[in-house]
Structures are given as C-alpha cells and as structure tokens.
C-alpha cells in the first residue's frame, strides 16, 4: 500500500496501481470554488484534476465523485460510504468534518472517533484511503476554528496510522496561506488552490503528473476604502446568506446530488478542453 509522503515520487517509475477511484466528502471535494461549465456538475476541483492525471495511460481507469456541498460528517457516513464500497474502488479519498467544526459544539475528538470507524471499514475493503488534514486558516475568515482544526488534524494522523491510511497534509501546504488560493466567498478554494492541492495529493501518492506549480500574480495595492468595500460586498453576498441558512437549519447542499455517482472514465464528454491531452 502506498505510504504517502515517505515515498519519493522520483522513484515511482511504474504505472500507479489504481483503477477505480471514489471521492467522498463535502463542497471541498465536489469542487466548489473551481467553476467550469464544461465539467460534470459545473465544477472541476482538485478531485477531478487528480482523476485526470491518474487516468493518463490507464485505459481501464474509472472515477466516481459522491461528494455534496454542505454535508456534515454523519451525513457523509450515512449517504456516501456504503454507495462508495458498492463501487469496489481501490482508491478512496475522504475529507469530512470541516462543516461540523464550523458549528457550535463541533468536537474534534468526537468527530475523529466517528471517522476512525469509517476509515477502518474503507481500508478493510482493500482500498488505499487518503485523509486530508485541514489547512492552516489563521489568516482567513475561518480563523476562529483554527485551534479545533489543529486538534482534529492530530487526531486524523492517529486514525491514519492505526489503519495504514495516507495523509494528504493541507496544513503543511503553506502556499494555501496566499489569499489568491481562496475563492471570492473566502470559504472555498479558488481554481489556483484546487490545482495546488491536486498536485500535492498526487505527490503524496508518489504518482508522476503534469501539474506544474503555479505562482499567484502580485496583487495591486488596495486603499483602506477599497478593502472595506470588498468586505461589505462579501458580507452581503456570502456571509449573511450563510448565517440565514444556519438559522433556518438549511444546507447549501439541499436538493444537490453527487455529480459523478457511478465510476466512469474521466475523459470524454463533460471534461474540460485539453484534459485528455
């Protein structure tokens, strides 16, 4: 089983061993923040980008993405784990718990205990399982849950060690501290962020890929007035609707279904131009 960052990608000269990949999670894995009208579901995201690279030279490779925005950990367990196992994947990525940490009472220890059982089930199927640590969100609007995220991350490392899962370490991916890695809603990653994360995942799996590091462009200097105006627009368009959904016990994922519920070839109709080059 691949062992993540301890494997030198330069030594990976043989084709990778995976043929069927299932991605589980919430908006992060669905690809929110990386819109592309030519991608299935209208969003591309890091998981699609990883699948595109894994499919190169693998004629029998198939990919399913069961993630749905707004899902809490228990919802992911209840709605995605069994359908994923039914697809018989040999590679599974799961990122879950971030939405729970945002809510009052979100306990990183309780969440990790739930996830531990899930990872045991997934690895028990024979699949390689990849878990994601949360990014360092100190400089973002999510900074208030930074300490809970750090605790959850340490718990995730323990879970991964217990079940021989792989850790994709976003906390250590310092490039994500750049504001251009985040979308305009300040809650999800931008196309640049998704690209950077996809490259990290492939490096962690010791898979050769074609994703070159992309450098953010220098931002123009902003006046205090311009910065405050941007904050006002953000609050009106993103923060207030988010608060209202919480008060109404609604989710951004209400009525949304998985964009790729069945494992199918990644290339072909619905893929971005040039994806199969």
Secondary structure, DSSP 8 states (H G I E B T S, - for coil): ---GGGS-GGG--S--S-SEEEEEESHHHHTTT-B-TTSGGGB-HHHHHHHHHHHTT-TT-EEEE---TT--HHHHIIIIIHHHHHTT-SEEEEE--HHHHHSTT--HHHHHHHHHHHHHHHHHTT-EEEEE-----TTSTTGGGHHHHHHHHHHHHHHHHHHT-EEE-STT-GGGGSGGGB-TTSSSB-HHHHHHHHHHHHHHTT-----------------HHHHHHHHHHHIIIIIHHHHHHHHTT--TTTT---TEEEEE-SSSTTS-TTTT-
